[in-house]
Amino acid sequence: MNDTLVIPLNDAEKSPIRRCAPTWPTRDMPRERLLDAGPAALSDTELVALVLGSGLPGHNVFDVARSLLARFGSLRAMLDATPEDFDGVRGVGPAKRAQLLAIMEMARRALAEKMRERPLIDSPEAVEDYLRLLIGSRPYEVFICLFLDTRHRLIRSEENSRGSLTRMAVYPREIVRRALSVNAASLIVAHNHPSGAVKPSASDRQLTRVLRDTLALIDVQLIDHLVIGANDTFSFARAGWP
C-alpha cells in the first residue's frame, strides 16, 4: 500500500475562494472624505455610491453607481427619472430605486422652499436653477407655471401640460383659470426644449404674446417666459419680449 501524506486544511482553506473588492485606507473612503472635506470633494460616482450603500455579488457599489450615471448621462438627468427609468439596472431594486427617487424629490422641494423665502423677481438665477433641475433633462416637452403672490414669492409650481419630443399643446385659458384659483398676482412660465437648443420658435413667441395679453385682462402680470435646455436658458423678458 502506498503511503499518502495527508495535510489537514484549516477552515479558511476549506472555504470557497472569495474575491474581495479592493480596499482603501479609511481616510480615503467616500464617507470619511465627505465628513472631513465636505460633499463637494466627492465625484458624482462616489456620491451615488454613498446613496446606494451596497452593490451586488460581482458588482460592487461603485460599479452600480457608474452603471447608473452611464445610463442617464448625468446627475441632472437622474433627477428627472421615473421609477420605470431604473428598470434593467443591475443592483437597483425596489428599495434602492425608492431611496434614489426620494432623495431627488428632496432636492427639488428644497429648491422650491428656498424660492418661497424670497421674491423671485430678485433671484432669477435661483429660478433658472430650479427649472433646469425640474425639466431641463426631460426627453419630452413640459410646460411649467410658477404662480407668485403680490410680493413675487412662489405660491406653487405646477405642470400645465406635457407633449412629445417636438410639440406640445398649451391652453392660455387653463393657465388663467389656475391663476385665478390660487389668487396669483403674477406668473413665470417655462418650457423645455429636449434638443437642448433654447432658441424660441415662432409658436413659442406667439404663445408668449397671447398669454401675456390674456393674463393682463385679469390683472395678472406675466413676468417672464423661459425656454429651458439642459445647460442653457432663454429669457423672453431679458430679450425684450417677442
C-alpha positions as CSV (number, residue, x, y, z in Angstrom):
1,M,0.0,0.0,0.0
2,N,1.4,3.4,-1.0
3,D,1.9,5.8,1.8
4,T,0.0,9.0,1.3
5,L,0.7,12.2,3.1
6,V,-2.4,14.0,4.1
7,I,-2.2,17.7,5.0
8,P,-5.2,18.9,7.0
9,L,-6.8,22.1,5.8
10,N,-7.8,24.8,8.1
11,D,-11.2,26.4,7.9
12,A,-10.2,29.2,5.6
13,E,-8.7,26.8,3.2
14,K,-11.8,24.6,3.2
15,S,-14.0,27.6,2.2
16,P,-14.5,28.6,-1.4
17,I,-12.1,31.2,-2.7
18,R,-13.6,34.7,-2.3
19,R,-12.6,37.6,-4.4
20,C,-12.7,40.7,-2.2
21,A,-13.4,44.1,-3.5
22,P,-10.4,46.4,-3.3
23,T,-10.0,48.2,0.0
24,W,-8.9,51.7,0.6
25,P,-7.4,53.3,3.7
26,T,-10.3,54.6,5.9
27,R,-9.4,58.2,5.3
28,D,-9.8,57.7,1.5
29,M,-13.3,56.2,1.7
30,P,-16.0,58.4,0.3
31,R,-18.0,58.7,3.5
32,E,-15.0,59.7,5.5
33,R,-13.8,62.2,2.9
34,L,-17.3,63.7,2.7
35,L,-17.3,64.2,6.5
36,D,-13.7,65.6,6.5
37,A,-13.8,67.7,3.4
38,G,-17.4,68.2,2.5
39,P,-19.6,66.7,-0.2
40,A,-18.0,68.9,-2.9
41,A,-14.8,66.8,-2.6
42,L,-16.6,63.7,-3.9
43,S,-17.1,62.7,-7.5
44,D,-20.5,62.0,-9.0
45,T,-19.8,58.3,-8.8
46,E,-18.9,58.5,-5.1
47,L,-22.0,60.5,-4.2
48,V,-24.3,58.0,-6.0
49,A,-22.4,55.1,-4.3
50,L,-22.9,56.6,-0.9
51,V,-26.7,56.9,-1.6
52,L,-26.9,53.3,-2.8
53,G,-24.9,51.9,0.2
54,S,-24.2,48.5,-1.3
55,G,-23.8,46.6,-4.5
56,L,-24.2,43.1,-5.8
57,P,-22.0,40.0,-5.7
58,G,-19.6,40.6,-8.5
59,H,-20.7,44.2,-8.9
60,N,-19.6,46.5,-6.1
61,V,-21.5,49.7,-5.2
62,F,-19.1,51.8,-7.4
63,D,-19.8,49.6,-10.4
64,V,-23.6,50.1,-9.9
65,A,-23.1,53.8,-9.5
66,R,-21.1,54.0,-12.7
67,S,-23.8,52.0,-14.5
68,L,-26.4,54.4,-13.3
69,L,-24.5,57.5,-14.5
70,A,-23.7,55.9,-17.8
71,R,-27.4,55.1,-18.3
72,F,-28.7,58.6,-17.6
73,G,-25.7,60.5,-18.7
74,S,-25.6,63.0,-15.8
75,L,-26.9,63.6,-12.3
76,R,-29.3,66.1,-13.6
77,A,-30.9,63.5,-15.9
78,M,-31.2,61.1,-12.9
79,L,-33.2,63.8,-11.1
80,D,-35.8,63.6,-13.9
81,A,-36.0,59.8,-13.7
82,T,-39.3,58.0,-13.2
83,P,-39.4,54.6,-11.4
84,E,-39.6,52.8,-14.7
85,D,-36.4,54.5,-15.9
86,F,-34.4,52.3,-13.5
87,D,-35.7,49.1,-15.0
88,G,-32.9,46.8,-16.0
89,V,-30.1,48.5,-14.0
90,R,-28.4,45.7,-12.0
91,G,-28.1,46.4,-8.3
92,V,-31.0,48.9,-8.2
93,G,-34.0,47.0,-6.8
94,P,-37.2,48.5,-5.4
95,A,-35.6,49.6,-2.1
96,K,-32.7,51.5,-3.8
97,R,-35.0,52.8,-6.5
98,A,-37.2,54.3,-3.8
99,Q,-34.2,55.7,-2.0
100,L,-32.9,57.5,-5.1
101,L,-36.3,58.9,-6.1
102,A,-36.8,60.2,-2.5
103,I,-33.5,62.0,-2.4
104,M,-34.2,63.5,-5.9
105,E,-37.6,64.8,-4.7
106,M,-36.0,66.2,-1.6
107,A,-33.6,68.2,-3.7
108,R,-36.5,69.6,-5.8
109,R,-38.5,70.5,-2.7
110,A,-35.6,72.1,-1.0
111,L,-35.1,74.4,-4.1
112,A,-38.8,75.2,-4.1
113,E,-38.7,76.1,-0.4
114,K,-35.7,78.4,-1.0
115,M,-37.7,80.2,-3.7
116,R,-40.6,80.8,-1.3
117,E,-38.4,82.7,1.0
118,R,-37.5,85.5,-1.3
119,P,-39.1,87.5,-4.2
120,L,-38.3,85.5,-7.4
121,I,-38.0,88.7,-9.4
122,D,-34.9,89.4,-7.3
123,S,-33.3,85.9,-7.8
124,P,-33.6,84.9,-11.5
125,E,-30.6,82.6,-11.1
126,A,-32.4,80.5,-8.5
127,V,-35.5,80.3,-10.7
128,E,-33.4,79.1,-13.7
129,D,-31.5,76.5,-11.5
130,Y,-34.8,75.2,-10.2
131,L,-36.4,74.9,-13.6
132,R,-33.3,73.2,-15.1
133,L,-33.4,70.7,-12.3
134,L,-37.1,70.2,-12.8
135,I,-37.4,69.9,-16.6
136,G,-34.0,70.6,-18.2
137,S,-33.3,66.9,-19.0
138,R,-36.8,65.7,-19.8
139,P,-37.0,63.8,-23.1
140,Y,-40.3,65.4,-23.9
141,E,-41.6,69.0,-23.7
142,V,-43.2,70.1,-20.4
143,F,-44.9,73.5,-19.7
144,I,-44.5,74.7,-16.1
145,C,-46.2,77.6,-14.4
146,L,-44.8,79.3,-11.3
147,F,-47.7,81.2,-9.6
148,L,-46.5,84.2,-7.5
149,D,-48.1,86.4,-4.8
150,T,-48.1,90.2,-4.6
151,R,-44.6,90.1,-3.3
152,H,-43.4,87.9,-6.1
153,R,-42.9,84.9,-3.8
154,L,-43.8,81.4,-5.0
155,I,-47.3,80.2,-4.2
156,R,-47.0,76.9,-6.1
157,S,-45.3,75.3,-9.1
158,E,-47.5,73.3,-11.5
159,E,-47.0,71.3,-14.6
160,N,-49.6,72.7,-17.0
161,S,-49.1,70.3,-20.0
162,R,-46.8,67.7,-21.4
163,G,-46.1,66.9,-25.0
164,S,-43.8,64.9,-27.2
165,L,-40.2,65.4,-28.3
166,T,-41.2,68.2,-30.7
167,R,-44.6,69.6,-29.9
168,M,-46.9,70.4,-27.0
169,A,-50.4,72.0,-26.6
170,V,-50.7,74.8,-24.2
171,Y,-54.1,76.4,-23.4
172,P,-53.9,80.0,-22.0
173,R,-57.5,79.8,-20.7
174,E,-56.4,76.9,-18.4
175,I,-53.5,79.0,-17.1
176,V,-55.8,82.0,-16.5
177,R,-58.2,79.7,-14.6
178,R,-55.5,78.4,-12.4
179,A,-54.0,81.8,-11.7
180,L,-57.5,83.0,-10.5
181,S,-58.0,79.8,-8.4
182,V,-54.7,80.2,-6.5
183,N,-55.1,84.0,-6.3
184,A,-51.8,84.7,-8.1
185,A,-50.7,88.2,-8.8
186,S,-48.0,87.3,-11.3
187,L,-46.7,84.4,-13.2
188,I,-43.4,82.9,-14.6
189,V,-43.9,80.3,-17.2
190,A,-41.3,77.9,-18.7
191,H,-41.0,75.0,-21.1
192,N,-38.1,72.9,-22.1
193,H,-36.6,72.0,-25.4
194,P,-35.4,68.4,-25.3
195,S,-33.0,69.1,-28.2
196,G,-31.0,71.4,-25.8
197,A,-31.2,74.4,-28.1
198,V,-33.1,77.2,-26.4
199,K,-33.8,79.5,-29.3
200,P,-37.6,80.1,-29.2
201,S,-39.7,79.0,-32.1
202,A,-42.3,81.1,-33.8
203,S,-45.0,79.3,-31.9
204,D,-43.2,80.0,-28.6
205,R,-43.2,83.7,-29.4
206,Q,-46.9,83.7,-30.4
207,L,-47.8,81.8,-27.2
208,T,-45.9,84.3,-25.1
209,R,-47.8,87.2,-26.7
210,V,-51.2,85.6,-26.3
211,L,-50.5,84.5,-22.7
212,R,-49.2,88.0,-21.7
213,D,-52.2,89.8,-23.2
214,T,-54.7,87.3,-21.8
215,L,-53.3,87.5,-18.2
216,A,-53.3,91.3,-18.4
217,L,-57.1,91.1,-18.8
218,I,-57.4,89.7,-15.3
219,D,-54.7,92.0,-13.9
220,V,-52.1,89.2,-13.6
221,Q,-48.6,90.1,-14.7
222,L,-46.5,87.7,-16.8
223,I,-43.0,88.3,-15.5
224,D,-41.2,86.0,-17.9
225,H,-41.3,83.0,-20.2
226,L,-38.2,80.9,-20.0
227,V,-37.1,78.3,-22.5
228,I,-35.0,75.7,-20.7
229,G,-32.3,73.5,-22.1
230,A,-30.0,71.1,-20.2
231,N,-27.3,73.7,-20.0
232,D,-28.7,77.0,-21.1
233,T,-31.8,79.2,-20.7
234,F,-33.5,81.8,-22.9
235,S,-35.5,84.5,-21.2
236,F,-38.1,86.4,-23.2
237,A,-38.0,89.3,-20.6
238,R,-34.3,89.7,-20.9
239,A,-34.5,89.5,-24.7
240,G,-37.1,92.3,-24.8
241,W,-40.2,90.1,-25.3
242,P,-41.4,88.9,-28.7
